[in-house]
Amino acid sequence: MSAKSKKMAEAHRKALRNLEEITDEEDAAITADAQGDPDNPPADDLLRRRGRPPLEKAKQPVKLRLDPDVIERFKADGPGWQSRMNAALRKAAGL
């Protein structure tokens, strides 16, 4: 681990400790101040924007054996083939 990575990891641990120590009243006051300043949104808003949005129903990984030509056909249309395959299965299942 590089010195920069160690520094970032320590800063992250310190920030998490500080968050655990904050009272609900302090959190509400900080949030109200941040919401009043469009250039300074609350940190949790920034964190929520990273990565994928939370799903109402998380998809489940499954092991499924399919014919190679079926997989090749879905992959031929490019990225998103798994979502297209899921949509086709939902349609076939009447969902």
C-alpha positions in Angstrom: 0.0 0.0 0.0 1.4 3.4 -1.0 1.9 6.3 1.4 -0.9 8.1 -0.3 -3.3 5.1 0.0 -2.4 4.7 3.7 -3.1 8.4 4.3 -6.4 8.2 2.5 -7.4 5.1 4.5 -6.5 6.8 7.8 -8.5 9.9 6.8 -11.5 7.6 5.9 -11.3 5.8 9.3 -11.0 9.2 11.1 -14.1 10.6 9.2 -16.1 7.5 10.1 -15.2 7.8 13.8 -16.2 11.5 13.7 -19.5 10.6 12.1 -20.2 8.1 14.9 -19.7 10.8 17.5 -22.0 13.4 16.0 -25.3 14.0 17.7 -28.6 14.1 15.8 -29.0 17.8 16.6 -25.5 18.6 15.2 -26.2 16.5 12.1 -29.5 18.3 11.6 -27.8 21.8 12.0 -25.0 20.8 9.6 -27.5 19.4 7.0 -29.7 22.5 7.2 -26.6 24.8 6.6 -25.4 22.6 3.7 -28.9 22.6 2.1 -29.0 26.3 2.3 -25.7 26.6 0.3 -26.0 25.2 -3.2 -22.2 25.0 -3.5 -21.9 22.8 -0.4 -24.4 19.9 -0.5 -24.5 17.4 2.4 -21.8 14.7 2.2 -24.3 11.8 2.1 -25.8 13.3 -1.1 -22.3 13.2 -2.7 -21.7 9.7 -1.5 -25.1 8.5 -2.8 -24.2 9.7 -6.3 -21.3 7.3 -6.6 -21.9 3.9 -8.1 -25.2 2.4 -9.0 -28.4 3.6 -7.3 -29.9 1.2 -4.8 -32.3 -1.3 -6.2 -35.7 -2.0 -4.7 -35.3 -5.6 -5.5 -31.6 -6.6 -5.9 -31.0 -9.1 -8.7 -29.7 -12.5 -7.7 -26.7 -14.1 -9.2 -27.5 -17.6 -10.6 -25.5 -20.3 -12.3 -27.3 -21.1 -15.6 -26.2 -23.3 -18.4 -27.2 -21.9 -21.8 -26.3 -22.9 -25.4 -23.3 -21.0 -26.7 -25.2 -19.6 -29.7 -27.9 -18.1 -27.4 -25.2 -16.3 -25.4 -23.4 -15.2 -28.6 -26.6 -13.8 -30.0 -27.2 -11.6 -27.0 -23.6 -10.5 -26.8 -23.6 -9.6 -30.5 -25.7 -6.5 -29.7 -23.0 -5.2 -27.4 -22.9 -4.1 -23.8 -26.0 -4.6 -21.8 -26.6 -8.1 -23.1 -27.3 -9.5 -19.6 -30.1 -6.9 -19.1 -31.5 -7.7 -22.5 -31.4 -11.4 -21.7 -33.2 -10.6 -18.4 -35.9 -8.6 -20.3 -36.4 -11.5 -22.8 -36.8 -14.0 -19.9 -39.2 -11.7 -18.1 -41.3 -11.4 -21.3 -41.2 -15.2 -21.8 -42.3 -15.7 -18.2 -45.2 -13.2 -18.7 -43.8 -10.7 -16.2 
